């Protein structure tokens, strides 16, 4: 546990903050500024916030000021990052916060949910071969991104069915650091007798925006699907959450 000395200018007040990391110290500062808990002046009167501690990013005198209240600070660090990531994805693609506020409130109400604990993250690979039984063993090659990922969403681009079924799609992955990655995916599947099937999946990273690449992205539907995935992981129903929120109110 380190001590962080905070200086607020114009009116100087030295406030000791104890936190495990610089990021957590900044989160506490965000709560203070947003709630006006320790200050006798308005937020707009704060010209500069300086945090000094050995090894911190502000050691060189860098200026830090929270852009907005820390809405998700009541959650675990990973869940906080996940909510911020989902919100940014929607806002950066033309949606207003009021359009997604209800869904984001629902997602952030899962205080017990831990993405890395409750979702199954797995290697994201450029090549995946899958077969049935031991005739054609599964294979994975060329791990992407250097981190495991969880498939948040997929959008079918096209499909062809003749001797085999070939589909092309874009995939949205949540990586272990709660950042997002997009891949283009092509899968060929051949089905035989007695439910035997073989498939080959080829995957490449792309730098485009997933909502724009998918073509029919709807932020509300997307966030509802995330809520469903959380409910599946926690073995609950969305109605359970609504009842819990109502009781809390």
Secondary structure, DSSP 8 states (H G I E B T S, - for coil): -EEEEEEEESS--EEEEEESSHHHHHHHHHHHHHHT-S-SS-GGG--EEEEE-TT-GGGG------SS--TTTTS-HHHHHHHHHHHHHHHTTT--HHHHHHHHHHHHT-TT--HHHHS--EEEEEEEEE-STTTS--EEEEEEEEEEEEEEEEEEEEEEESSSEEEEEEEEEEETTS-EEEEEEEEEEEE-STT-EEEEEEEEEE-S-HHHHHSS--HHHHHHHHHHHHHHHHT--HHHHHHHHHHH-
